[in-house]
């Protein structure tokens, strides 16, 4: 299983002893889940700090966010991905001010039927999307709207959030899914981080905490996660020695003929 994070604290962004900012600063937690055959093959959580009493204007170079992403490298790892998602959802619902997702209801309902116990997934599936926040729990925010919600990349583009590929939307269908291998895991991590960041920014804007003129999600994620989402270059096997003498470089047939006549 491939894991990527830029969090500077252990296991959770909500532990007061390790938070790199004021303890009372509220957080927004946004989640996205990529599923394959009713099992989660990749997940990402993105965390945004919510300013108090003002709207924060952000740009490609000033936006700061935390992320935690996982991608299965083989089908046998999907139960582990589900267990980690469950733990992150429990933490987020109890500690974040806002918990956001996009068209998350169907995904949660599917995952809640899995054989393994998932108290966080099951509880959130039953509550999503609650219109009113329950005391002591995060306010739930679904960034989809209307009876036929548009895909995430369309919602993002409408508010000048660019760089989210069309094929990164789980609704695009299984044909767009990359094979589940070690080689494709970094790209899968990048896609789910992109989606989670888009969801986080949509929710933060809807709640009046963030604003921007234009943001490029791909540029922002590349700067924050380049070392964890880079695809390893293909290795070329070393050339086998030849039994024939090498042709001298920079010699054409006329030159070789002239040299042989000397």
Secondary structure, 3 states (H helix, E strand, C coil): CEEEECCCCCCCCCCHHHCCCCCCCCEEEEEEEEEECCEEEEEEEEEEECCCCCCEECCCCCCCCEEEEEECCCHHHHHHHHHHHHHHHHHHHHHCCEEEECCHHHHHHHHHCCCCCCHHHHHHHHHCCCCCCCCCCCEEEECCCCCCCCCHHHHHHHCCEECCCHHHCHHHCHHHCCCCCHHHHHHHHHHHHHHHHHHHHHHHHHCCCEECCCEEHHHHHHHHHHHHHCCCCCCCCCCCCCCCCCCCCCCCHHHHHHHHCC
